[in-house]
Amino acid sequence: MTAATDKSAFWMGLRDGLPFVFIVVPFAILFGVVAIDAGLSLAQTLGFTILVIAGAAQFAAVQLMLDNAAIGFVLLAALAVNLRMAMYSAALVPYLGAAPLWQRALISYLNFDQSYMMSIAKFEETPEMSVPDRTAYFLGVATAIAPLWCVATLVGALVGKAIPEAFAIDFVLPIAFLSMVAPMLRTLAHVAAALVSIAVSMVLIGLPSGSGLLIAALCAMGTGVMVESWMERARG
Protein backbone atom coordinates (compact mmCIF):
# COMPACT_ATOMS: atom_id res chain seq x y z
CA MET A 1 0.00 0.00 0.00
CA THR A 2 1.56 3.27 -1.10
CA ALA A 3 1.80 6.48 0.86
CA ALA A 4 -0.14 8.16 -1.95
CA THR A 5 -3.09 5.80 -1.39
CA ASP A 6 -3.00 6.42 2.36
CA LYS A 7 -3.04 10.15 1.66
CA SER A 8 -6.02 9.75 -0.67
CA ALA A 9 -7.95 7.85 2.04
CA PHE A 10 -7.10 10.57 4.57
CA TRP A 11 -8.46 13.32 2.30
CA MET A 12 -11.57 11.24 1.64
CA GLY A 13 -12.15 10.97 5.39
CA LEU A 14 -11.52 14.69 5.84
CA ARG A 15 -14.07 15.47 3.14
CA ASP A 16 -16.67 13.11 4.63
CA GLY A 17 -16.20 14.60 8.09
CA LEU A 18 -16.57 18.24 7.04
CA PRO A 19 -20.41 18.36 7.07
CA PHE A 20 -20.35 17.63 10.81
CA VAL A 21 -18.62 20.98 11.35
CA PHE A 22 -21.97 22.77 11.07
CA ILE A 23 -23.20 20.86 14.12
CA VAL A 24 -19.97 20.42 16.08
CA VAL A 25 -18.96 24.10 16.12
CA PRO A 26 -22.15 25.52 17.72
CA PHE A 27 -22.30 22.42 19.97
CA ALA A 28 -18.78 23.14 21.24
CA ILE A 29 -19.49 26.85 21.63
CA LEU A 30 -22.50 25.93 23.75
CA PHE A 31 -20.35 23.68 25.93
CA GLY A 32 -17.85 26.50 26.47
CA VAL A 33 -20.67 28.81 27.57
CA VAL A 34 -22.26 26.22 29.89
CA ALA A 35 -18.95 25.19 31.44
CA ILE A 36 -18.04 28.76 32.34
CA ASP A 37 -21.54 29.32 33.73
CA ALA A 38 -21.08 26.19 35.85
CA GLY A 39 -18.05 27.76 37.51
CA LEU A 40 -15.21 26.11 35.60
CA SER A 41 -12.21 28.26 34.79
CA LEU A 42 -11.00 28.75 31.24
CA ALA A 43 -8.16 26.26 31.79
CA GLN A 44 -10.52 23.70 33.31
CA THR A 45 -12.98 24.09 30.44
CA LEU A 46 -10.30 23.59 27.79
CA GLY A 47 -8.72 20.73 29.74
CA PHE A 48 -12.10 19.07 30.00
CA THR A 49 -12.65 19.32 26.24
CA ILE A 50 -9.14 18.25 25.21
CA LEU A 51 -8.86 15.32 27.62
CA VAL A 52 -12.40 13.97 27.41
CA ILE A 53 -13.32 14.98 23.83
CA ALA A 54 -16.83 13.52 24.23
CA GLY A 55 -19.63 16.06 24.11
CA ALA A 56 -22.41 13.97 25.64
CA ALA A 57 -20.33 13.03 28.69
CA GLN A 58 -19.09 16.59 29.07
CA PHE A 59 -22.61 18.04 29.06
CA ALA A 60 -23.85 15.35 31.44
CA ALA A 61 -21.03 16.06 33.89
CA VAL A 62 -21.46 19.84 33.75
CA GLN A 63 -25.22 19.55 34.23
CA LEU A 64 -24.70 17.43 37.33
CA MET A 65 -22.18 19.98 38.62
CA LEU A 66 -24.84 22.67 38.23
CA ASP A 67 -27.17 20.43 40.26
CA ASN A 68 -24.48 20.21 42.99
CA ALA A 69 -24.26 16.42 42.63
CA ALA A 70 -21.51 14.55 44.46
CA ILE A 71 -18.27 14.15 42.50
CA GLY A 72 -18.62 10.36 42.56
CA PHE A 73 -22.03 10.60 40.94
CA VAL A 74 -20.70 13.02 38.32
CA LEU A 75 -17.93 10.58 37.38
CA LEU A 76 -20.33 7.63 37.34
CA ALA A 77 -22.77 9.42 35.05
CA ALA A 78 -20.02 10.49 32.64
CA LEU A 79 -18.68 6.94 32.59
CA ALA A 80 -22.13 5.50 31.90
CA VAL A 81 -22.70 7.92 29.02
CA ASN A 82 -19.29 7.05 27.56
CA LEU A 83 -19.65 3.27 27.84
CA ARG A 84 -20.70 3.32 24.21
CA MET A 85 -17.08 4.11 23.36
CA ALA A 86 -16.11 0.62 24.54
CA MET A 87 -18.64 -0.82 22.09
CA TYR A 88 -17.30 1.44 19.35
CA SER A 89 -13.78 0.18 20.05
CA ALA A 90 -14.87 -3.45 19.93
CA ALA A 91 -16.62 -2.85 16.60
CA LEU A 92 -13.49 -1.24 15.12
CA VAL A 93 -11.10 -4.04 16.14
CA PRO A 94 -11.77 -6.23 13.06
CA TYR A 95 -10.94 -3.26 10.81
CA LEU A 96 -8.17 -1.44 12.69
CA GLY A 97 -6.84 -3.99 15.18
CA ALA A 98 -3.79 -4.76 13.03
CA ALA A 99 -2.64 -1.11 12.93
CA PRO A 100 0.60 -0.17 14.76
CA LEU A 101 0.27 0.51 18.49
CA TRP A 102 0.81 4.27 18.21
CA GLN A 103 -1.93 4.51 15.58
CA ARG A 104 -4.34 2.47 17.71
CA ALA A 105 -3.59 4.77 20.66
CA LEU A 106 -4.36 7.82 18.52
CA ILE A 107 -7.53 6.19 17.20
CA SER A 108 -8.69 5.41 20.75
CA TYR A 109 -8.28 9.07 21.70
CA LEU A 110 -10.16 10.25 18.59
CA ASN A 111 -12.86 7.60 18.80
CA PHE A 112 -16.01 9.68 19.21
CA ASP A 113 -19.50 9.45 17.72
CA GLN A 114 -18.87 11.09 14.36
CA SER A 115 -15.49 9.48 13.65
CA TYR A 116 -16.85 6.05 14.55
CA MET A 117 -20.13 6.44 12.67
CA MET A 118 -18.57 7.61 9.40
CA SER A 119 -15.66 5.15 9.55
CA ILE A 120 -17.64 2.01 10.37
CA ALA A 121 -20.10 2.82 7.56
CA LYS A 122 -17.21 3.29 5.12
CA PHE A 123 -15.44 0.11 6.21
CA GLU A 124 -18.62 -1.97 5.84
CA GLU A 125 -19.34 -0.39 2.46
CA THR A 126 -15.75 -0.91 1.19
CA PRO A 127 -14.41 -4.17 2.68
CA GLU A 128 -11.45 -4.21 0.27
CA MET A 129 -9.81 -1.24 2.04
CA SER A 130 -6.44 -2.07 3.58
CA VAL A 131 -5.64 -1.41 7.24
CA PRO A 132 -3.45 1.64 6.38
CA ASP A 133 -6.28 3.03 4.25
CA ARG A 134 -8.82 2.47 7.02
CA THR A 135 -6.55 4.13 9.54
CA ALA A 136 -5.97 7.10 7.26
CA TYR A 137 -9.69 7.45 6.59
CA PHE A 138 -10.57 7.35 10.31
CA LEU A 139 -7.94 9.97 11.13
CA GLY A 140 -9.17 12.12 8.24
CA VAL A 141 -12.71 12.19 9.63
CA ALA A 142 -11.41 12.98 13.13
CA THR A 143 -9.12 15.73 11.82
CA ALA A 144 -12.10 17.51 10.29
CA ILE A 145 -13.83 17.61 13.69
CA ALA A 146 -11.55 17.38 16.74
CA PRO A 147 -9.49 20.61 16.31
CA LEU A 148 -12.63 22.65 15.66
CA TRP A 149 -14.29 21.11 18.72
CA CYS A 150 -11.46 22.45 20.89
CA VAL A 151 -11.24 25.85 19.18
CA ALA A 152 -15.01 26.40 19.30
CA THR A 153 -15.05 25.48 23.01
CA LEU A 154 -12.47 28.21 23.58
CA VAL A 155 -14.62 30.69 21.63
CA GLY A 156 -17.68 29.81 23.71
CA ALA A 157 -15.77 30.13 26.95
CA LEU A 158 -14.35 33.53 25.97
CA VAL A 159 -17.32 35.24 24.33
CA GLY A 160 -20.29 33.29 25.62
CA LYS A 161 -21.42 36.10 27.88
CA ALA A 162 -21.50 38.44 24.88
CA ILE A 163 -23.84 36.26 22.79
CA PRO A 164 -27.28 37.98 22.72
CA GLU A 165 -30.21 35.89 23.93
CA ALA A 166 -31.81 36.38 20.50
CA PHE A 167 -28.98 34.25 19.08
CA ALA A 168 -29.33 31.48 21.66
CA ILE A 169 -27.67 28.28 20.42
CA ASP A 170 -29.07 25.80 22.92
CA PHE A 171 -31.24 24.36 20.12
CA VAL A 172 -28.04 22.78 18.75
CA LEU A 173 -27.86 20.22 21.56
CA PRO A 174 -30.90 18.10 20.55
CA ILE A 175 -30.11 18.52 16.84
CA ALA A 176 -26.56 17.28 17.39
CA PHE A 177 -27.73 14.17 19.21
CA LEU A 178 -30.40 13.45 16.60
CA SER A 179 -27.91 13.80 13.75
CA MET A 180 -25.60 11.27 15.42
CA VAL A 181 -28.12 8.80 16.78
CA ALA A 182 -30.71 8.55 14.00
CA PRO A 183 -28.39 7.04 11.33
CA MET A 184 -27.18 4.46 13.87
CA LEU A 185 -30.64 2.96 14.52
CA ARG A 186 -30.05 0.19 12.03
CA THR A 187 -31.13 -2.92 13.94
CA LEU A 188 -33.98 -3.98 16.19
CA ALA A 189 -31.61 -3.91 19.17
CA HIS A 190 -30.69 -0.27 18.47
CA VAL A 191 -34.33 0.78 18.14
CA ALA A 192 -35.39 -1.12 21.26
CA ALA A 193 -32.60 0.47 23.31
CA ALA A 194 -33.54 3.93 22.07
CA LEU A 195 -37.24 3.47 22.87
CA VAL A 196 -36.50 2.11 26.36
CA SER A 197 -34.12 4.99 27.12
CA ILE A 198 -36.78 7.53 26.07
CA ALA A 199 -39.54 5.85 28.08
CA VAL A 200 -37.52 5.37 31.26
CA SER A 201 -36.02 8.87 31.19
CA MET A 202 -39.49 10.39 30.80
CA VAL A 203 -40.89 8.33 33.69
CA LEU A 204 -37.94 9.20 35.95
CA ILE A 205 -37.57 12.83 34.88
CA GLY A 206 -38.33 14.05 38.41
CA LEU A 207 -35.43 12.25 40.09
CA PRO A 208 -32.69 14.53 41.44
CA SER A 209 -29.23 15.17 39.95
CA GLY A 210 -30.01 13.55 36.63
CA SER A 211 -30.15 10.10 38.20
CA GLY A 212 -33.13 9.24 35.98
CA LEU A 213 -30.92 9.69 32.91
CA LEU A 214 -28.31 7.36 34.37
CA ILE A 215 -30.92 4.68 35.12
CA ALA A 216 -32.39 5.11 31.62
CA ALA A 217 -28.95 4.61 30.05
CA LEU A 218 -28.38 1.41 32.01
CA CYS A 219 -31.85 0.09 31.11
CA ALA A 220 -31.25 0.89 27.45
CA MET A 221 -27.91 -0.93 27.39
CA GLY A 222 -29.48 -3.96 29.06
CA THR A 223 -32.33 -3.93 26.56
CA GLY A 224 -29.95 -3.74 23.62
CA VAL A 225 -27.94 -6.70 24.90
CA MET A 226 -31.06 -8.81 25.51
CA VAL A 227 -32.58 -8.06 22.10
CA GLU A 228 -29.27 -8.74 20.36
CA SER A 229 -28.94 -12.07 22.20
CA TRP A 230 -32.49 -12.99 21.25
CA MET A 231 -31.78 -12.17 17.59
CA GLU A 232 -28.60 -14.27 17.64
CA ARG A 233 -30.55 -17.27 19.01
CA ALA A 234 -33.28 -16.75 16.40
CA ARG A 235 -30.68 -16.73 13.59
CA GLY A 236 -28.98 -19.82 15.06
C-alpha positions in Angstrom: 0.0 0.0 0.0 1.6 3.3 -1.1 1.8 6.5 0.9 -0.1 8.2 -1.9 -3.1 5.8 -1.4 -3.0 6.4 2.4 -3.0 10.1 1.7 -6.0 9.7 -0.7 -7.9 7.9 2.0 -7.1 10.6 4.6 -8.5 13.3 2.3 -11.6 11.2 1.6 -12.2 11.0 5.4 -11.5 14.7 5.8 -14.1 15.5 3.1 -16.7 13.1 4.6 -16.2 14.6 8.1 -16.6 18.2 7.0 -20.4 18.4 7.1 -20.4 17.6 10.8 -18.6 21.0 11.4 -22.0 22.8 11.1 -23.2 20.9 14.1 -20.0 20.4 16.1 -19.0 24.1 16.1 -22.1 25.5 17.7 -22.3 22.4 20.0 -18.8 23.1 21.2 -19.5 26.9 21.6 -22.5 25.9 23.7 -20.4 23.7 25.9 -17.9 26.5 26.5 -20.7 28.8 27.6 -22.3 26.2 29.9 -19.0 25.2 31.4 -18.0 28.8 32.3 -21.5 29.3 33.7 -21.1 26.2 35.8 -18.1 27.8 37.5 -15.2 26.1 35.6 -12.2 28.3 34.8 -11.0 28.7 31.2 -8.2 26.3 31.8 -10.5 23.7 33.3 -13.0 24.1 30.4 -10.3 23.6 27.8 -8.7 20.7 29.7 -12.1 19.1 30.0 -12.7 19.3 26.2 -9.1 18.3 25.2 -8.9 15.3 27.6 -12.4 14.0 27.4 -13.3 15.0 23.8 -16.8 13.5 24.2 -19.6 16.1 24.1 -22.4 14.0 25.6 -20.3 13.0 28.7 -19.1 16.6 29.1 -22.6 18.0 29.1 -23.9 15.3 31.4 -21.0 16.1 33.9 -21.5 19.8 33.8 -25.2 19.5 34.2 -24.7 17.4 37.3 -22.2 20.0 38.6 -24.8 22.7 38.2 -27.2 20.4 40.3 -24.5 20.2 43.0 -24.3 16.4 42.6 -21.5 14.5 44.5 -18.3 14.1 42.5 -18.6 10.4 42.6 -22.0 10.6 40.9 -20.7 13.0 38.3 -17.9 10.6 37.4 -20.3 7.6 37.3 -22.8 9.4 35.1 -20.0 10.5 32.6 -18.7 6.9 32.6 -22.1 5.5 31.9 -22.7 7.9 29.0 -19.3 7.0 27.6 -19.7 3.3 27.8 -20.7 3.3 24.2 -17.1 4.1 23.4 -16.1 0.6 24.5 -18.6 -0.8 22.1 -17.3 1.4 19.3 -13.8 0.2 20.0 -14.9 -3.4 19.9 -16.6 -2.9 16.6 -13.5 -1.2 15.1 -11.1 -4.0 16.1 -11.8 -6.2 13.1 -10.9 -3.3 10.8 -8.2 -1.4 12.7 -6.8 -4.0 15.2 -3.8 -4.8 13.0 -2.6 -1.1 12.9 0.6 -0.2 14.8 0.3 0.5 18.5 0.8 4.3 18.2 -1.9 4.5 15.6 -4.3 2.5 17.7 -3.6 4.8 20.7 -4.4 7.8 18.5 -7.5 6.2 17.2 -8.7 5.4 20.7 -8.3 9.1 21.7 -10.2 10.3 18.6 -12.9 7.6 18.8 -16.0 9.7 19.2 -19.5 9.5 17.7 -18.9 11.1 14.4 -15.5 9.5 13.6 -16.9 6.1 14.5 -20.1 6.4 12.7 -18.6 7.6 9.4 -15.7 5.2 9.6 -17.6 2.0 10.4 -20.1 2.8 7.6 -17.2 3.3 5.1 -15.4 0.1 6.2 -18.6 -2.0 5.8 -19.3 -0.4 2.5 -15.8 -0.9 1.2 -14.4 -4.2 2.7 -11.5 -4.2 0.3 -9.8 -1.2 2.0 -6.4 -2.1 3.6 -5.6 -1.4 7.2 -3.4 1.6 6.4 -6.3 3.0 4.3 -8.8 2.5 7.0 -6.5 4.1 9.5 -6.0 7.1 7.3 -9.7 7.4 6.6 -10.6 7.3 10.3 -7.9 10.0 11.1 -9.2 12.1 8.2 -12.7 12.2 9.6 -11.4 13.0 13.1 -9.1 15.7 11.8 -12.1 17.5 10.3 -13.8 17.6 13.7 -11.5 17.4 16.7 -9.5 20.6 16.3 -12.6 22.7 15.7 -14.3 21.1 18.7 -11.5 22.5 20.9 -11.2 25.8 19.2 -15.0 26.4 19.3 -15.1 25.5 23.0 -12.5 28.2 23.6 -14.6 30.7 21.6 -17.7 29.8 23.7 -15.8 30.1 27.0 -14.3 33.5 26.0 -17.3 35.2 24.3 -20.3 33.3 25.6 -21.4 36.1 27.9 -21.5 38.4 24.9 -23.8 36.3 22.8 -27.3 38.0 22.7 -30.2 35.9 23.9 -31.8 36.4 20.5 -29.0 34.2 19.1 -29.3 31.5 21.7 -27.7 28.3 20.4 -29.1 25.8 22.9 -31.2 24.4 20.1 -28.0 22.8 18.7 -27.9 20.2 21.6 -30.9 18.1 20.5 -30.1 18.5 16.8 -26.6 17.3 17.4 -27.7 14.2 19.2 -30.4 13.4 16.6 -27.9 13.8 13.8 -25.6 11.3 15.4 -28.1 8.8 16.8 -30.7 8.6 14.0 -28.4 7.0 11.3 -27.2 4.5 13.9 -30.6 3.0 14.5 -30.0 0.2 12.0 -31.1 -2.9 13.9 -34.0 -4.0 16.2 -31.6 -3.9 19.2 -30.7 -0.3 18.5 -34.3 0.8 18.1 -35.4 -1.1 21.3 -32.6 0.5 23.3 -33.5 3.9 22.1 -37.2 3.5 22.9 -36.5 2.1 26.4 -34.1 5.0 27.1 -36.8 7.5 26.1 -39.5 5.9 28.1 -37.5 5.4 31.3 -36.0 8.9 31.2 -39.5 10.4 30.8 -40.9 8.3 33.7 -37.9 9.2 36.0 -37.6 12.8 34.9 -38.3 14.1 38.4 -35.4 12.3 40.1 -32.7 14.5 41.4 -29.2 15.2 39.9 -30.0 13.5 36.6 -30.1 10.1 38.2 -33.1 9.2 36.0 -30.9 9.7 32.9 -28.3 7.4 34.4 -30.9 4.7 35.1 -32.4 5.1 31.6 -28.9 4.6 30.1 -28.4 1.4 32.0 -31.9 0.1 31.1 -31.2 0.9 27.4 -27.9 -0.9 27.4 -29.5 -4.0 29.1 -32.3 -3.9 26.6 -29.9 -3.7 23.6 -27.9 -6.7 24.9 -31.1 -8.8 25.5 -32.6 -8.1 22.1 -29.3 -8.7 20.4 -28.9 -12.1 22.2 -32.5 -13.0 21.2 -31.8 -12.2 17.6 -28.6 -14.3 17.6 -30.6 -17.3 19.0 -33.3 -16.8 16.4 -30.7 -16.7 13.6 -29.0 -19.8 15.1 
